[in-house]
Amino acid sequence: MSLCILAGGKVTALAISAFTLSWTHSVQKTEWRETWAVTPAGLELRQAEIKGSGAGMEPGAAVLKDGWWVWHPTLPPQERISLAASGMTPSAWRLCHADGCVELGATAGDEVALSGCP
């Protein structure tokens, strides 16, 4: 499987089967990260982690591991993940995989879409 990233009118394909998406919450300024798998059914959320809780960041049935609240959300496979840069967060979205990391949506108004490649 491959992940397609649509940003700035260009599509980039990454030959990966899993990735981690992380960002800093705009109000709490706390890091949040999610682990996703690229599958034939779509993008599957496997795990979520946050460094704390607060406004709009309440973890599910979570366990505290090494300072992170970790849980396994029950979300059906997603055809597409849309990311929008609000300009209210101190950093861009960070997408990491086995071969490295890339920053997405660093500028307010940037729109990014993630999906499995056809």
Order of alpha helices (4+ residues) and beta strands (2+ residues): beta-beta-beta-beta-beta-beta-beta-beta-beta-beta-beta
